[in-house]
Amino acid sequence: MSKQLTILPSGQQISLEGDETLLDAAMRSGFNMPYGCKNGACGACKGQVVDGRVEHGPHAESALSQTEMERGLALFCCATAVTDSVTIECREVAATKDIQIKTLPCRVQKIDKVSHDVAVLSLKLPATERMQFLAGQYIDIHTKTGKKRSFSIANAPHDSEYLQLHIRHVAGGDFSEYVWNELKEREIFRFTGPLGSFFLREDSDKPIIFLATGTGFAPIKGILEHAFNKGIQREMILYWGARTVDDYYMTELTDAWQREHPNFTFIPVLSEPKGEWAGRTGFLHDAITDDFGSLAGWQVYACGAPVMVEAAYQHCVARGLPEDEFFSDAFFSSKDTAKK
């Protein structure tokens, strides 16, 4: 007999299969709950367990504290049911409700190595297929080994001739090594998507802070291009962290956005600057702390390394940011057995 998940306030009931997490069960059944990293790092899927008991896999203390667990809160991405039935409270993400998740083939149209460790893939869908997505969402690539690797869509929906992925070369990473050293144009992949709840909340008029490390720039690029295309006038500030200047790529875009859009500001932050560097240094959360006394009236979108996402969440909330105005997508490498 399978275990049962009930989601309030919708009342939707879902049969749990094996040891799948509550998030995986909800996604399988078409219920679009908020989530980001799917690895217990960001807290985006945190919610209340109303009835029944769950147990958690590994997760960050900053995403779910022991005190919160004692209050009945859970991270649905790493929580599995202990009792035969579990009831949770969780709002549905309405914006993704009508977007169909598909498994489709695609052809590698172009491979651009835009920096010493980032390749940009342009993927072409069959002429008969279209994929509706929200800027900032991601897809799961089905690799030849049978594993899935998740990569954010770096283009905006209005510019959808190709799906653009930014893939960082990770030494020892099976898929990134393959992309960097073996992948040829015209090769065929299959992928599943779009996935994720990292996208611009357009029902708000609050100013926005974007935080990115590495190829966390990819989904933020898509979100910004979407916002510019729609003429959104909210103030938008991008803090992009890297070790050295050489780790940046596509900076011609950020420079052009600053020239063309008075509501956009780009602030590069280097953690290990070399040579002459007159810009900001240190960690992204310190830059936010230095620049803002209060974040009570802002939204924050953070994408990149899990340690950055965790630190950003803690520091932004400490600066008065409402917890539900922090949106994140934590990038894990294959070495973390997770996404990106």
Secondary structure by P-SEA (a helix, b strand, c coil): cbbbbbbcccbbbbbbcccccaaaaaaaaccccccccccccccccccccccbbbbbcccccccccaaaaaacccccccccccccbbbbbbbcccccccbbbbbbcccccccccccccbbbbbbbccccbbbbbcccbbbbbbccccbbbbbcccccccccccbbbbbccccccaaaaaaaccccccbbbbbbcccccccccccccbbbbbbbccccaaaaaaaaaaaaaaccccbbbbbbbcccccccccaaaaaaaaaccccbbbbbbbcccccccccccccaaaaaaacccccccbbbbbbccaaaaaaaaaaaaaaccccccbbbbbbbcccccccc
